[in-house]
Amino acid sequence: MQFRRETETAVRPGRRRDPAVDEAVKSAVLALLTERGWDGVSMDGVAARAGVGKASIYRRWSSRVQMVAEAVTELNRGELTAPDTGSLREDLLVLFRSMVTALQGPLGTASRALIGVLPHEPDLAVAFREGALGVWAEAFAAVFAAAAARGDLDRETLGTVAGEAGPAVLMQRWLITGQPLDDALAVDVVDHVVLPLLTRR
């Protein structure tokens, strides 16, 4: 496998983006990553799979990295249910259940295909961290901030590694051990990892 850093080319201004094209491209990127991995994704290949003209692709994105990063970010955003139940525990359960669903599905398979190449594709690594992972980080930060505002959480715990412990358990199972990811795990992580770390006095 050859790794090479993507170079960007100028994007020509075009007409207003058609949401149907964007959806088709997201689906095509997801399918190609799942079936062929990073090396099997090209801008021309995505255009063919999505059934859209190449010009539509090149008007929107300046590189394969930009195209894939945006697609994966928006797919993660679509999987994420933004909770606002008024309860820290219930909000966390919504987030962790959403994460389990995402990791177990096609999006998880596609993301796994990207993770192995991130050390060799610095632009993709930055885009993945700020985009796809950023979607989840923002959701967790919002839940923690809301809990602190209600007095359910000490503000001193905001921004500490305690909030990272739960997702780390899921990622370890998903990437390394292969142990089950299910609803019972989501509940267990919330009740026995995240809440005890965040709410201990």
C-alpha positions, 0 to 999 in steps of 0.5 A: 500500500502506498501512502501519499499526502494529498495536494489541493487544487483550486476549486472553481466557484459553481452553482448552489449545491444540490442537496441530492448530490451531496447525499449521493456522494456521502452514500458513495463515499461510505460504500467505497470505504466499506468495500475497498478502503481508503485506496479504493476511494477516488473523486472520479470513482465516487462520482461514478458510484454516486451517479453524478457528473465529475464536474459536480465533485470537483466544484465542491471539493478540492481533494479526495481528503476534503471530500471524504472528511466532509462526508464522514463528518456529516455521516457522524452528525447524522448518527448523533442524537443531541440529547437534552433530557435534563438528566446527566445520566439520561443524556449520557445514555443517549450519547453512548447508545448513539455511539454504539449504533454508529460503531457497529454499522457501516459508518464504523466499518468505513471509519475503521478503514480510515484510521489505519492511514491517518498517520500517513495522511496528515491532512486527513488526520486533522480533518478527521479529528476536527470533523468526525471526532469533533462532532462527538466531542462537541456533543459530550461537551454540551452535555457536561456543560449543561449538567454543570449549569444545573449543578449536577456536575462540578465545573472543575471536572469539565475538560478533564480526562474523566470525560474521555474514559467512557468513549475510550472503553468503547473504542478499545472494544471496537478497535482492539479486543473485539468484545461486544458493543451493545446497549448493556455496555452503554449502560454499564459504561455510564453507570460504572465508569463515567458517572462515578468519575465525573460526580465523585466528591 
